[in-house]
Amino acid sequence: MTTLITKTITKICIPLVSLFSISLLLAGHNNPGGGFIGGVMFASVISLTYVVFGLNYTKSFFNPSWDKLFGAGLLIASLTAFGAILYGNNFFRSSIKFVDIPLYGEIELASATLFDIGVYFVVIGTLLHIFKNVGEDK
Amino acid sequence: MNTIHLLDIALIFMVLSIIPCIHRIIKGPTIPDRVIAVDALATVIVVMLGVYSFVQESVFFMDVALVISIIAFVGTVTIAKYLDEGVVF
């Protein structure tokens, strides 16, 4: 039985850490961050929810199948790697493009971000699948 | 010209304050002593990263400090629940 303080702090932490993990994901490939550490942040806050609120209570309203997320992330990452072959380049070749958006400025679109999104899903799926199945074992 | 700033002296004292934390981790008689020592060590490292970010005039260390503090918080809460009740979930 966890105390009220821990439950309140967890409810505050969930949106902030999720936003921070997405910010780390999008800041990757030339700043500190990237898919792996963003996925670790998201998995840590979901596992904090599992620990604080109890696994059975959390599964009654939030029970996605994390192993399918693992497969989807691996598919995205490998399709990004093979996609460079279609354009006649080497395997894993990345490209970059600068797009001008009105009222905002210039943003940078890199194909390494797609690979990072794949890594993000793989890390979340692996960690939370292990966490949930170890917790269910009696 | 090399000058020693106040923040450098603060960093030296923070490195010195890691030593009792490691002593408590190695010699702590019970498990809660070690858990609290690890939490204090993480706090000292986070503050060191903040001060070092001012020294280097770079914002990149703040991300590292945030990641270390979140992971230390989750680990401490989990170990505290395990030591209190005997189960994690």
Backbone of each chain as ProteinMPNN parsed JSONL, in Angstrom:
{"seq_chain_A": "MTTLITKTITKICIPLVSLFSISLLLAGHNNPGGGFIGGVMFASVISLTYVVFGLNYTKSFFNPSWDKLFGAGLLIASLTAFGAILYGNNFFRSSIKFVDIPLYGEIELASATLFDIGVYFVVIGTLLHIFKNVGEDK", "coords_chain_A": {"N_chain_A": [[0.842, -1.194, 0.0], [0.832, 1.963, -1.083], [1.647, 5.367, -0.194], [-0.283, 8.463, -0.047], [1.237, 10.601, -0.862], [3.192, 9.611, -2.611], [1.546, 8.704, -4.668], [0.421, 11.103, -5.603], [2.702, 12.505, -6.448], [3.49, 10.82, -8.486], [1.366, 11.108, -10.281], [1.836, 13.729, -11.042], [4.285, 13.455, -12.251], [3.968, 11.87, -14.569], [2.902, 13.203, -17.067], [4.942, 15.161, -17.39], [7.393, 13.756, -17.624], [6.844, 12.194, -19.836], [6.623, 14.142, -21.817], [9.239, 15.119, -21.717], [10.622, 12.866, -22.596], [9.792, 12.725, -25.259], [10.844, 15.095, -26.16], [13.575, 14.566, -25.857], [13.775, 12.555, -27.761], [13.252, 13.912, -30.185], [15.324, 15.716, -30.184], [17.532, 14.351, -30.835], [20.414, 13.0, -32.633], [21.995, 15.28, -33.309], [22.287, 16.598, -30.981], [22.469, 16.194, -27.359], [20.702, 13.271, -26.534], [18.247, 11.22, -28.168], [16.952, 8.118, -29.526], [17.248, 5.953, -27.772], [17.629, 6.869, -25.081], [15.38, 8.4, -24.724], [13.388, 6.447, -24.913], [14.039, 4.951, -22.644], [13.42, 6.81, -20.653], [10.598, 7.075, -20.983], [9.801, 4.425, -20.491], [10.636, 4.198, -17.861], [8.923, 5.93, -16.499], [6.436, 4.741, -16.943], [6.868, 2.29, -15.715], [7.18, 3.188, -13.133], [4.547, 3.941, -12.636], [3.371, 1.38, -12.704], [4.573, 0.293, -10.421], [3.781, 1.989, -8.317], [0.935, 2.246, -8.382], [0.201, -0.389, -8.48], [0.213, -3.48, -10.234], [-2.025, -4.946, -11.122], [-4.154, -3.159, -10.809], [-3.416, -1.095, -12.542], [-3.434, -2.443, -14.962], [-6.118, -2.737, -15.387], [-7.176, -0.533, -16.66], [-5.277, 0.361, -18.448], [-3.704, -1.284, -20.674], [-1.766, -1.961, -22.908], [-0.36, -4.019, -25.545], [2.845, -4.643, -25.246], [4.719, -6.101, -26.661], [3.962, -6.092, -29.311], [4.458, -3.456, -29.936], [7.212, -3.488, -29.807], [7.806, -5.101, -32.068], [6.775, -3.442, -34.11], [8.432, -1.204, -33.896], [10.919, -2.303, -34.548], [10.395, -2.97, -37.179], [10.015, -0.401, -38.334], [12.584, 0.706, -37.972], [14.209, -1.047, -39.49], [13.077, -0.768, -42.025], [13.691, 1.889, -42.546], [16.43, 1.642, -42.758], [16.66, 0.0, -45.038], [15.439, 1.624, -46.887], [17.139, 3.42, -48.105], [18.331, 2.054, -50.142], [16.505, 2.019, -52.198], [16.747, 4.49, -53.369], [19.122, 4.305, -54.622], [21.389, 4.497, -53.071], [23.846, 3.663, -50.521], [23.395, 1.049, -48.067], [21.802, 2.017, -45.073], [22.338, 4.703, -45.517], [21.945, 8.096, -44.708], [19.8, 10.931, -45.14], [19.301, 14.506, -45.425], [17.292, 17.392, -44.997], [16.327, 20.751, -45.378], [13.589, 22.573, -44.378], [11.403, 25.253, -44.946], [9.193, 26.7, -42.835], [6.3, 28.673, -42.739], [5.837, 31.44, -40.515], [7.267, 30.216, -38.498], [9.908, 29.455, -39.073], [13.015, 27.962, -40.091], [13.188, 24.476, -40.235], [14.7, 21.297, -39.561], [14.739, 18.399, -41.354], [15.532, 15.16, -40.917], [16.465, 11.894, -42.012], [17.456, 10.258, -40.134], [15.95, 10.624, -37.903], [13.683, 9.038, -38.231], [14.754, 6.495, -37.926], [15.52, 6.774, -35.263], [13.006, 6.967, -34.061], [12.108, 4.373, -34.449], [13.971, 2.976, -32.848], [13.233, 4.034, -30.397], [10.608, 2.942, -30.027], [11.334, 0.244, -29.933], [12.898, 0.095, -27.593], [11.059, 0.91, -25.594], [9.113, -1.125, -25.9], [10.601, -3.487, -25.338], [11.586, -3.12, -22.671], [9.22, -2.657, -21.135], [7.716, -4.924, -21.703], [9.282, -6.971, -20.577], [9.199, -6.062, -17.934], [6.467, -6.173, -17.257], [5.884, -8.896, -17.574], [7.642, -10.119, -15.799], [6.631, -9.1, -13.453], [4.117, -10.299, -13.355], [4.688, -12.913, -12.765], [4.37, -15.401, -10.39]], "CA_chain_A": [[0.0, 0.0, 0.0], [1.658, 3.166, -1.158], [1.036, 6.52, 0.468], [-0.918, 9.455, -0.923], [2.28, 11.49, -1.385], [3.795, 8.966, -3.772], [0.577, 8.674, -5.776], [0.276, 12.457, -6.16], [3.926, 12.834, -7.178], [3.486, 10.037, -9.73], [0.433, 11.736, -11.23], [2.473, 14.937, -11.602], [5.464, 13.088, -13.044], [3.687, 11.155, -15.818], [2.946, 14.035, -18.291], [6.205, 15.889, -17.561], [8.459, 12.874, -18.097], [6.512, 11.794, -21.207], [7.007, 15.259, -22.69], [10.705, 15.171, -21.752], [11.13, 11.772, -23.431], [9.592, 13.073, -26.669], [11.806, 16.145, -26.481], [14.878, 13.921, -26.065], [13.727, 11.811, -29.028], [13.349, 14.794, -31.338], [16.577, 16.471, -30.142], [18.654, 13.445, -31.089], [21.289, 12.932, -33.802], [23.104, 16.233, -33.226], [22.304, 17.151, -29.626], [22.281, 15.082, -26.426], [19.378, 12.695, -26.652], [18.172, 10.14, -29.124], [15.864, 7.185, -29.322], [17.424, 5.029, -26.655], [17.432, 7.459, -23.753], [13.97, 8.779, -24.662], [12.629, 5.243, -24.596], [14.294, 4.594, -21.249], [12.651, 7.735, -19.82], [9.176, 6.721, -21.036], [9.612, 3.146, -19.808], [10.797, 4.356, -16.42], [7.745, 6.535, -15.858], [5.349, 3.766, -16.94], [7.147, 1.295, -14.681], [6.863, 3.837, -11.846], [3.103, 3.797, -12.467], [3.103, -0.011, -12.335], [5.006, 0.02, -9.051], [3.07, 2.766, -7.301], [-0.496, 1.959, -8.356], [-0.058, -1.816, -8.51], [0.147, -3.972, -11.616], [-3.371, -5.381, -11.488], [-5.033, -1.995, -10.94], [-3.05, -0.353, -13.754], [-3.832, -3.214, -16.143], [-7.558, -2.725, -15.602], [-7.581, 0.52, -17.594], [-4.197, 0.694, -19.38], [-3.02, -2.56, -20.881], [-1.369, -2.217, -24.287], [0.537, -5.164, -25.706], [4.131, -4.003, -25.512], [5.534, -6.878, -27.597], [3.644, -5.638, -30.675], [5.185, -2.189, -30.117], [8.6, -3.883, -30.096], [7.879, -5.517, -33.464], [6.552, -2.284, -34.984], [9.629, -0.369, -33.879], [11.978, -2.986, -35.312], [10.028, -2.848, -38.6], [10.299, 0.977, -38.767], [14.034, 0.919, -38.041], [14.822, -1.781, -40.607], [12.608, -0.185, -43.287], [14.493, 3.091, -42.778], [17.753, 1.233, -43.22], [16.576, -0.501, -46.405], [14.874, 2.615, -47.786], [18.178, 4.123, -48.856], [18.686, 1.278, -51.331], [15.562, 2.365, -53.263], [17.225, 5.698, -54.028], [20.414, 4.052, -55.238], [22.508, 4.77, -52.179], [24.275, 2.532, -49.714], [22.593, 0.619, -46.92], [21.881, 2.901, -43.909], [22.702, 6.075, -45.856], [20.915, 9.018, -44.226], [19.715, 12.175, -45.9], [18.877, 15.623, -44.597], [16.623, 18.397, -45.813], [15.902, 21.914, -44.588], [12.279, 23.003, -44.853], [11.027, 26.548, -44.402], [7.79, 26.724, -42.442], [5.918, 30.06, -42.467], [5.599, 31.913, -39.146], [8.064, 29.514, -37.494], [11.322, 29.474, -39.402], [13.546, 26.807, -40.799], [13.388, 23.283, -39.428], [15.606, 20.335, -40.18], [14.153, 17.067, -41.446], [16.573, 14.17, -41.187], [15.916, 10.543, -42.02], [17.913, 9.576, -38.919], [14.886, 10.71, -36.902], [12.812, 7.87, -38.37], [15.449, 5.381, -37.276], [15.442, 7.0, -33.826], [11.655, 6.613, -33.61], [12.094, 2.918, -34.37], [14.72, 2.563, -31.653], [12.386, 4.442, -29.252], [9.571, 1.935, -29.816], [11.956, -1.023, -29.546], [13.316, 0.156, -26.188], [9.857, 0.899, -24.748], [8.488, -2.44, -25.96], [11.394, -4.504, -24.653], [11.657, -2.906, -21.221], [7.941, -2.81, -20.446], [7.286, -6.324, -21.826], [9.997, -7.7, -19.536], [8.752, -5.597, -16.626], [5.115, -6.65, -16.975], [5.825, -10.344, -17.434], [8.301, -10.498, -14.552], [5.739, -8.758, -12.359], [2.991, -11.225, -13.274], [5.141, -14.238, -12.336], [4.219, -15.598, -8.945]], "C_chain_A": [[0.874, 1.24, 0.0], [0.892, 4.36, -0.596], [0.461, 7.485, -0.565], [0.132, 10.354, -1.575], [2.883, 10.895, -2.662], [2.849, 8.949, -4.96], [0.444, 10.05, -6.424], [1.504, 12.839, -6.979], [3.972, 12.069, -8.499], [2.555, 10.644, -10.758], [1.02, 13.001, -11.824], [3.576, 14.545, -12.578], [5.11, 12.555, -14.431], [3.683, 12.082, -17.044], [4.28, 14.735, -18.497], [7.286, 14.989, -18.143], [8.156, 12.385, -19.513], [6.909, 12.891, -22.196], [8.525, 15.358, -22.818], [11.27, 14.059, -22.623], [10.938, 12.09, -24.903], [10.564, 14.163, -27.09], [13.205, 15.579, -26.678], [14.917, 13.184, -27.394], [13.929, 12.739, -30.208], [14.639, 15.602, -31.338], [17.767, 15.626, -30.545], [19.393, 13.771, -32.368], [22.156, 14.16, -34.027], [23.13, 16.992, -31.901], [22.265, 15.962, -28.667], [20.849, 14.574, -26.476], [19.41, 11.561, -27.646], [17.096, 9.162, -28.737], [16.019, 6.363, -28.069], [17.08, 5.688, -25.332], [16.0, 7.987, -23.607], [13.087, 7.603, -24.309], [12.816, 4.814, -23.159], [13.51, 5.504, -20.313], [11.176, 7.349, -19.801], [8.915, 5.421, -20.291], [9.755, 3.297, -18.309], [9.563, 4.983, -15.789], [6.556, 5.581, -15.895], [5.587, 2.687, -15.882], [6.951, 1.887, -13.289], [5.362, 3.766, -11.57], [2.727, 2.373, -12.057], [3.442, -0.275, -10.875], [4.102, 0.714, -8.044], [1.603, 2.366, -7.214], [-0.813, 0.471, -8.364], [-0.304, -2.292, -9.926], [-1.275, -4.326, -12.025], [-4.314, -4.195, -11.673], [-4.706, -1.212, -12.21], [-3.501, -1.093, -14.999], [-5.328, -3.171, -16.38], [-8.001, -1.587, -16.512], [-6.502, 0.858, -18.601], [-3.372, -0.558, -19.59], [-2.679, -2.751, -22.352], [-0.428, -3.415, -24.359], [1.891, -4.631, -26.164], [4.96, -4.786, -26.515], [5.225, -6.499, -29.039], [4.322, -4.298, -30.969], [6.652, -2.459, -30.441], [8.761, -4.277, -31.568], [7.71, -4.356, -34.422], [7.78, -1.397, -35.042], [10.763, -0.978, -34.662], [11.698, -2.892, -36.8], [10.336, -1.445, -39.117], [11.796, 1.193, -38.939], [14.642, 0.21, -39.236], [14.335, -1.242, -41.939], [13.347, 1.116, -43.593], [15.866, 2.729, -43.304], [17.706, 0.768, -44.665], [16.083, 0.545, -47.396], [15.907, 3.354, -48.599], [18.555, 3.376, -50.124], [17.775, 1.656, -52.497], [16.015, 3.604, -54.032], [18.628, 5.525, -54.591], [21.606, 4.358, -54.366], [22.877, 3.514, -51.404], [23.251, 2.226, -48.642], [22.848, 1.575, -45.752], [22.317, 4.323, -44.231], [21.587, 7.025, -45.388], [20.935, 10.283, -45.069], [19.128, 13.26, -45.006], [18.292, 16.69, -45.516], [16.169, 19.533, -44.901], [14.623, 22.467, -45.198], [11.934, 24.315, -44.168], [9.539, 26.549, -44.096], [7.402, 28.168, -42.166], [5.547, 30.274, -41.007], [6.422, 31.194, -38.11], [9.54, 29.609, -37.801], [11.727, 28.179, -40.068], [13.693, 25.64, -39.842], [14.171, 22.272, -40.251], [14.946, 18.967, -40.167], [15.259, 16.09, -41.815], [15.959, 12.785, -41.158], [16.436, 9.742, -40.837], [16.866, 9.631, -37.827], [13.941, 9.519, -36.988], [13.44, 6.646, -37.716], [15.395, 5.524, -35.755], [14.065, 6.668, -33.282], [11.512, 5.099, -33.503], [12.805, 2.403, -33.141], [13.926, 2.874, -30.385], [11.317, 3.383, -28.967], [10.166, 0.606, -29.383], [12.327, -1.018, -28.069], [12.114, 0.123, -25.256], [9.239, -0.493, -24.706], [9.261, -3.473, -25.184], [11.325, -4.33, -23.142], [10.317, -3.174, -20.546], [7.387, -4.217, -20.58], [7.961, -7.171, -20.763], [9.427, -7.348, -18.16], [7.388, -6.184, -16.272], [5.111, -8.158, -16.751], [6.568, -10.843, -16.203], [7.391, -10.202, -13.37], [4.575, -9.718, -12.219], [3.396, -12.579, -12.703], [5.034, -14.363, -10.827], [5.28, -16.552, -8.425]], "O_chain_A": [[1.57, 1.523, 0.975], [-0.338, 4.361, -0.531], [0.68, 7.351, -1.769], [-0.053, 10.815, -2.701], [3.058, 11.591, -3.662], [3.261, 9.147, -6.103], [0.364, 10.157, -7.647], [1.384, 13.419, -8.058], [4.433, 12.596, -9.511], [2.875, 10.703, -11.945], [0.744, 13.327, -12.978], [3.784, 15.205, -13.597], [5.869, 12.762, -15.377], [4.398, 11.789, -18.003], [4.723, 14.896, -19.634], [8.014, 15.396, -19.047], [9.072, 12.179, -20.309], [7.455, 12.615, -23.264], [9.042, 15.646, -23.897], [12.271, 14.257, -23.312], [11.802, 11.774, -25.721], [11.054, 14.17, -28.219], [13.946, 16.036, -27.548], [15.94, 13.173, -28.078], [14.677, 12.419, -31.132], [15.026, 16.128, -32.381], [18.892, 16.122, -30.595], [19.038, 14.703, -33.09], [23.023, 14.099, -34.9], [23.916, 17.924, -31.732], [22.05, 14.832, -29.105], [19.9, 15.358, -26.463], [20.469, 11.004, -27.936], [16.404, 9.349, -27.737], [15.041, 6.098, -27.371], [16.32, 5.129, -24.541], [15.463, 8.02, -22.5], [12.156, 7.726, -23.512], [11.869, 4.362, -22.516], [12.99, 5.047, -19.296], [10.563, 7.297, -18.735], [7.938, 5.309, -19.551], [9.074, 2.605, -17.552], [9.186, 4.621, -14.674], [5.737, 5.596, -14.976], [4.65, 2.223, -15.233], [6.593, 1.166, -12.358], [4.941, 3.559, -10.432], [1.883, 2.171, -11.185], [2.709, -0.971, -10.172], [3.7, 0.12, -7.044], [1.075, 2.167, -6.12], [-1.981, 0.096, -8.266], [-0.944, -1.606, -10.723], [-1.688, -4.039, -13.148], [-5.165, -4.201, -12.562], [-5.61, -0.719, -12.883], [-3.904, -0.472, -15.982], [-5.782, -3.53, -17.467], [-9.088, -1.653, -17.086], [-6.782, 1.591, -19.549], [-2.468, -0.867, -18.813], [-3.254, -3.631, -22.994], [0.214, -3.78, -23.375], [2.06, -4.224, -27.314], [5.827, -4.206, -27.168], [6.101, -6.568, -29.901], [4.714, -4.031, -32.105], [7.26, -1.753, -31.245], [9.707, -3.859, -32.234], [8.409, -4.277, -35.432], [8.136, -0.892, -36.106], [11.492, -0.275, -35.362], [12.621, -2.752, -37.603], [10.862, -1.301, -40.221], [12.234, 1.788, -39.924], [15.49, 0.774, -39.928], [15.094, -1.248, -42.908], [13.607, 1.422, -44.757], [16.409, 3.406, -44.177], [18.6, 1.093, -45.447], [16.273, 0.394, -48.603], [15.596, 3.868, -49.674], [19.043, 3.98, -51.079], [18.2, 1.624, -53.652], [15.701, 3.751, -55.213], [19.256, 6.503, -54.995], [22.726, 4.47, -54.865], [22.298, 2.446, -51.605], [22.364, 3.028, -48.35], [24.0, 1.906, -45.473], [22.636, 5.085, -43.318], [20.412, 6.773, -45.653], [21.963, 10.652, -45.636], [18.535, 12.973, -43.967], [18.732, 16.868, -46.652], [15.688, 19.299, -43.792], [14.577, 22.789, -46.385], [12.142, 24.475, -42.965], [8.716, 26.413, -45.002], [8.11, 28.845, -41.421], [5.007, 29.382, -40.354], [6.306, 31.514, -36.927], [10.349, 29.82, -36.898], [10.893, 27.409, -40.544], [14.259, 25.79, -38.759], [14.283, 22.385, -41.472], [14.63, 18.433, -39.104], [15.849, 16.182, -42.891], [15.044, 12.521, -40.378], [15.923, 8.66, -40.554], [16.869, 8.798, -36.921], [13.449, 9.035, -35.968], [12.765, 5.864, -37.046], [15.244, 4.535, -35.038], [13.947, 6.147, -32.173], [10.872, 4.595, -32.579], [12.312, 1.502, -32.463], [13.933, 2.101, -29.427], [11.134, 2.97, -27.822], [9.578, -0.093, -28.558], [12.103, -2.004, -27.367], [12.121, -0.59, -24.253], [8.882, -0.993, -23.639], [8.671, -4.261, -24.445], [11.039, -5.282, -22.416], [10.265, -3.836, -19.51], [6.668, -4.683, -19.695], [7.313, -7.994, -20.116], [9.202, -8.227, -17.328], [7.166, -6.633, -15.148], [4.427, -8.653, -15.856], [6.192, -11.859, -15.618], [7.372, -10.953, -12.394], [4.084, -9.943, -11.112], [2.545, -13.319, -12.209], [5.55, -13.529, -10.083], [5.316, -16.842, -7.229]]}, "seq_chain_B": "MNTIHLLDIALIFMVLSIIPCIHRIIKGPTIPDRVIAVDALATVIVVMLGVYSFVQESVFFMDVALVISIIAFVGTVTIAKYLDEGVVF", "coords_chain_B": {"N_chain_B": [[45.814, 33.909, -18.262], [45.521, 32.118, -15.337], [42.852, 31.78, -13.26], [41.32, 30.87, -10.187], [38.064, 30.132, -9.804], [35.053, 30.693, -7.887], [33.202, 28.716, -8.384], [34.762, 26.582, -9.138], [35.99, 25.859, -6.748], [33.721, 25.052, -5.396], [33.088, 22.787, -6.902], [35.255, 21.16, -6.241], [34.73, 20.682, -3.526], [32.347, 19.279, -3.787], [33.204, 16.938, -5.047], [34.737, 15.938, -2.977], [32.69, 15.386, -1.193], [31.601, 13.128, -2.219], [33.025, 11.009, -1.256], [32.307, 10.165, 1.513], [29.77, 9.134, 0.849], [30.393, 6.918, -0.783], [31.804, 5.425, 1.019], [29.748, 4.777, 2.797], [28.18, 3.252, 1.107], [29.807, 1.006, 0.694], [30.414, 0.028, 3.315], [28.018, 0.019, 4.664], [25.854, -1.143, 7.203], [23.219, -2.104, 6.881], [20.673, -2.679, 4.353], [18.925, -0.383, 3.798], [20.637, 1.743, 4.516], [22.508, 1.687, 2.444], [20.857, 2.238, 0.264], [20.003, 4.855, 0.769], [22.467, 6.092, 0.681], [23.152, 5.764, -2.02], [21.159, 7.336, -3.16], [21.833, 9.866, -2.149], [24.307, 10.131, -3.372], [23.552, 10.286, -6.068], [22.177, 12.701, -5.989], [24.259, 14.488, -5.361], [25.769, 14.223, -7.667], [24.003, 15.255, -9.568], [23.833, 17.958, -8.77], [26.485, 18.653, -9.143], [26.637, 18.443, -11.926], [24.963, 20.553, -12.637], [26.42, 22.793, -11.658], [28.763, 22.485, -13.13], [27.773, 22.917, -15.634], [27.341, 25.661, -15.535], [30.008, 26.454, -15.333], [31.157, 25.626, -17.756], [29.579, 27.029, -19.479], [27.46, 25.912, -20.986], [24.488, 24.287, -22.091], [24.081, 21.632, -22.3], [24.592, 19.827, -20.281], [22.459, 19.898, -18.581], [20.382, 18.259, -19.505], [21.472, 15.75, -18.99], [21.578, 15.85, -16.2], [18.851, 15.933, -15.586], [17.982, 13.419, -16.558], [19.477, 11.66, -14.923], [18.424, 12.315, -12.409], [15.721, 11.552, -12.667], [15.918, 8.767, -13.079], [17.162, 7.988, -10.702], [15.174, 8.676, -8.876], [13.047, 6.919, -9.592], [14.278, 4.44, -9.103], [14.803, 4.603, -6.355], [12.237, 4.811, -5.23], [11.174, 2.334, -6.002], [12.898, 0.477, -4.694], [12.419, 1.225, -2.079], [9.732, 0.516, -1.779], [9.969, -2.229, -2.095], [11.58, -2.936, 0.114], [9.866, -2.249, 2.142], [7.464, -3.746, 1.877], [8.065, -6.212, 0.761], [7.259, -7.098, -1.708], [7.32, -6.011, -5.129], [5.389, -5.306, -7.055]], "CA_chain_B": [[45.987, 33.939, -16.809], [44.666, 31.14, -14.688], [42.257, 32.159, -11.981], [40.443, 29.858, -9.593], [36.789, 30.766, -9.511], [34.317, 30.136, -6.747], [32.521, 27.482, -8.777], [35.732, 25.489, -9.144], [36.133, 25.409, -5.364], [32.497, 24.304, -5.091], [33.199, 21.459, -7.527], [36.203, 20.356, -5.45], [34.067, 20.213, -2.307], [31.358, 18.241, -4.126], [33.931, 15.682, -5.26], [35.094, 15.409, -1.657], [31.504, 14.87, -0.508], [31.244, 11.805, -2.744], [33.772, 9.982, -0.53], [31.503, 9.499, 2.549], [28.685, 8.345, 0.231], [30.927, 5.625, -1.221], [32.122, 4.692, 2.242], [28.521, 4.213, 3.334], [27.715, 2.187, 0.21], [30.61, -0.206, 0.863], [30.424, -0.509, 4.662], [26.73, 0.183, 5.331], [25.469, -2.431, 7.789], [21.931, -2.609, 6.392], [20.334, -2.298, 2.98], [18.459, 1.019, 3.671], [21.787, 2.651, 4.529], [23.102, 1.734, 1.094], [19.921, 2.898, -0.655], [20.054, 6.306, 1.017], [23.761, 6.565, 0.205], [23.093, 5.858, -3.475], [20.329, 8.487, -3.492], [22.627, 11.07, -1.879], [25.342, 10.193, -4.42], [22.915, 10.785, -7.291], [21.887, 14.13, -5.793], [25.523, 15.227, -5.467], [26.189, 14.239, -9.077], [23.121, 16.184, -10.283], [24.244, 19.332, -8.451], [27.768, 18.847, -9.828], [26.392, 18.697, -13.345], [24.442, 21.907, -12.775], [27.504, 23.759, -11.475], [29.688, 22.339, -14.257], [27.134, 23.554, -16.783], [27.662, 27.089, -15.447], [31.441, 26.67, -15.575], [31.429, 25.453, -19.177], [28.639, 27.865, -20.213], [26.8, 25.047, -21.959], [23.237, 23.784, -21.526], [23.9, 20.216, -22.601], [24.676, 18.988, -19.089], [21.187, 19.918, -17.864], [19.649, 17.062, -19.9], [22.051, 14.619, -18.26], [21.156, 15.973, -14.808], [17.427, 15.56, -15.5], [17.869, 11.965, -16.743], [19.993, 10.971, -13.731], [17.523, 12.499, -11.274], [14.504, 10.748, -12.854], [16.217, 7.349, -12.871], [17.423, 7.787, -9.275], [13.88, 8.724, -8.18], [12.293, 5.685, -9.831], [14.954, 3.351, -8.411], [14.648, 4.722, -4.906], [10.852, 4.475, -4.878], [10.975, 0.885, -6.154], [13.594, -0.258, -3.634], [11.745, 1.51, -0.815], [8.528, -0.312, -1.676], [10.381, -3.624, -1.905], [12.038, -3.14, 1.484], [8.766, -2.064, 3.083], [6.403, -4.739, 1.777], [8.548, -7.511, 0.318], [6.918, -7.286, -3.116], [7.475, -4.77, -5.899], [4.14, -4.931, -7.719]], "C_chain_B": [[44.989, 32.989, -16.168], [44.161, 31.676, -13.362], [41.373, 31.028, -11.502], [39.15, 30.542, -9.197], [36.125, 30.077, -8.328], [33.659, 28.81, -7.112], [33.486, 26.311, -8.828], [35.946, 24.936, -7.737], [34.907, 24.608, -4.937], [32.556, 22.907, -5.685], [34.157, 20.57, -6.739], [35.532, 19.82, -4.184], [33.009, 19.168, -2.62], [32.024, 16.91, -4.405], [34.334, 15.082, -3.919], [33.883, 14.834, -0.934], [31.011, 13.564, -1.103], [31.871, 10.712, -1.874], [32.968, 9.363, 0.635], [30.336, 8.705, 2.002], [29.2, 6.962, -0.163], [31.325, 4.775, -0.016], [30.878, 4.046, 2.832], [27.963, 3.107, 2.435], [28.496, 0.903, 0.472], [30.395, -0.803, 2.252], [29.07, -0.491, 5.353], [26.221, -1.115, 5.911], [24.181, -2.981, 7.193], [21.685, -2.091, 4.983], [19.812, -0.859, 2.888], [19.577, 2.043, 3.761], [22.37, 2.801, 3.135], [22.192, 2.45, 0.12], [19.982, 4.409, -0.483], [21.386, 6.871, 0.544], [23.783, 6.704, -1.312], [22.263, 7.073, -3.899], [21.082, 9.798, -3.26], [23.716, 11.252, -2.923], [24.768, 10.746, -5.717], [22.609, 12.273, -7.175], [23.147, 14.973, -5.944], [25.965, 15.318, -6.933], [25.325, 15.201, -9.88], [23.529, 17.63, -10.028], [25.591, 19.646, -9.108], [27.586, 19.152, -11.302], [25.832, 20.095, -13.565], [25.522, 22.961, -12.658], [28.478, 23.706, -12.656], [29.107, 22.93, -15.536], [27.339, 25.075, -16.754], [29.121, 27.353, -15.78], [31.747, 26.611, -17.068], [30.577, 26.355, -20.062], [27.956, 27.101, -21.338], [25.551, 24.477, -21.315], [23.094, 22.286, -21.695], [23.926, 19.338, -21.357], [23.367, 18.947, -18.321], [20.321, 18.713, -18.228], [20.145, 15.851, -19.129], [21.608, 14.644, -16.804], [19.701, 15.544, -14.634], [17.251, 14.046, -15.622], [18.335, 11.232, -15.493], [19.031, 11.122, -12.561], [16.258, 11.671, -11.431], [14.789, 9.284, -12.569], [16.485, 7.067, -11.396], [16.127, 7.798, -8.478], [13.114, 7.418, -8.348], [12.935, 4.519, -9.075], [14.764, 3.41, -6.914], [13.24, 4.358, -4.461], [10.637, 2.971, -4.956], [11.649, 0.11, -5.027], [12.927, -0.007, -2.287], [10.488, 0.674, -0.661], [8.888, -1.773, -1.447], [10.821, -3.874, -0.472], [10.903, -3.034, 2.483], [7.817, -3.246, 3.084], [6.879, -6.114, 1.377], [8.175, -7.845, -1.108], [7.085, -5.945, -3.822], [6.136, -4.339, -6.466], [2.952, -5.133, -6.782]], "O_chain_B": [[43.786, 33.05, -16.421], [44.94, 31.984, -12.461], [40.756, 30.319, -12.297], [39.146, 31.433, -8.348], [36.573, 29.036, -7.846], [33.562, 27.901, -6.288], [33.089, 25.171, -8.59], [36.069, 23.727, -7.541], [35.02, 23.617, -4.215], [32.125, 21.944, -5.051], [33.912, 19.374, -6.581], [35.729, 18.665, -3.808], [32.783, 18.262, -1.817], [31.487, 15.861, -4.049], [34.282, 13.866, -3.738], [34.021, 13.898, -0.147], [30.097, 12.946, -0.556], [31.321, 9.616, -1.762], [32.94, 8.137, 0.746], [29.934, 7.709, 2.602], [28.538, 5.955, 0.084], [31.195, 3.551, -0.038], [30.927, 2.913, 3.312], [27.356, 2.15, 2.917], [27.911, -0.18, 0.475], [30.211, -2.014, 2.373], [28.959, -0.929, 6.498], [26.153, -2.113, 5.194], [24.053, -4.192, 7.015], [22.379, -1.201, 4.49], [20.218, -0.147, 1.97], [19.486, 3.108, 3.149], [22.687, 3.908, 2.699], [22.661, 3.184, -0.75], [20.01, 5.155, -1.462], [21.441, 8.001, 0.059], [24.364, 7.652, -1.838], [22.603, 7.759, -4.863], [20.989, 10.727, -4.063], [24.023, 12.376, -3.321], [25.398, 11.564, -6.387], [22.76, 13.021, -8.142], [23.124, 16.033, -6.569], [26.466, 16.349, -7.38], [25.827, 15.89, -10.769], [23.569, 18.439, -10.955], [25.815, 20.763, -9.572], [28.277, 20.001, -11.866], [26.171, 20.755, -14.547], [25.561, 23.91, -13.441], [28.958, 24.738, -13.124], [29.842, 23.387, -16.411], [27.49, 25.706, -17.8], [29.445, 28.349, -16.428], [32.499, 27.435, -17.587], [30.818, 26.442, -21.266], [27.879, 27.564, -22.476], [25.546, 24.209, -20.114], [22.086, 21.715, -21.278], [23.363, 18.243, -21.353], [23.169, 18.057, -17.493], [19.603, 18.191, -17.376], [19.355, 15.027, -18.67], [21.296, 13.602, -16.228], [19.356, 14.875, -13.66], [16.467, 13.45, -14.883], [17.679, 10.293, -15.043], [18.834, 10.177, -11.798], [15.755, 11.134, -10.444], [14.001, 8.62, -11.895], [16.081, 6.021, -10.886], [15.976, 7.037, -7.522], [12.593, 6.869, -7.378], [12.232, 3.703, -8.478], [14.583, 2.377, -6.268], [13.057, 3.684, -3.448], [9.993, 2.39, -4.082], [11.054, -0.808, -4.463], [12.868, -0.903, -1.445], [10.191, 0.179, 0.427], [8.208, -2.477, -0.7], [10.481, -4.906, 0.107], [10.952, -3.647, 3.55], [7.401, -3.711, 4.145], [6.181, -7.099, 1.62], [8.722, -8.79, -1.676], [7.004, -4.885, -3.201], [5.769, -3.167, -6.382], [1.812, -4.871, -7.164]]}, "name": "protein", "num_of_chains": 2, "seq": "MTTLITKTITKICIPLVSLFSISLLLAGHNNPGGGFIGGVMFASVISLTYVVFGLNYTKSFFNPSWDKLFGAGLLIASLTAFGAILYGNNFFRSSIKFVDIPLYGEIELASATLFDIGVYFVVIGTLLHIFKNVGEDKMNTIHLLDIALIFMVLSIIPCIHRIIKGPTIPDRVIAVDALATVIVVMLGVYSFVQESVFFMDVALVISIIAFVGTVTIAKYLDEGVVF"}
